[in-house]
Amino acid sequence: MQASETLEQIIPGQVFKVEVLTWAKRIGVAPKEIRVRPMKSKWASCSSNGRLTFNSEILQQPANFRREAIVHELLHLKVPNHGKLFKNLMRSYLCATVPLPDGKYRDL
């Protein structure tokens, strides 16, 4: 924890990282690092060495938006482009879940 960070800022980031790791397990990938930090022009990025970086503002976004960004970046660990395979995988992972009232997802 850095001196400028408060506990209220740290906890949501850790919960988000658990959400990312849960999806990573489901997809069958293992990110080398998950970072949450301020970003000026994008919601997230995936480096060629397996580091995922998410804009800290994503923590305040709706769950379905976060889920789409998480799945998008994790799939780049399998498919580095936005071609047909990538789009089919996005569709299959995002359409293969149903949100439950407790915020978890049930596989179809």
Secondary structure by P-SEA (a helix, b strand, c coil): ccccccccccaaaaaaaaaaaaaaaaaccccccccccccccccccccccbbbbbccccccccaaaaaaaaaaaaaaaccccccaaaaaaaaaaaaacccccccccccc
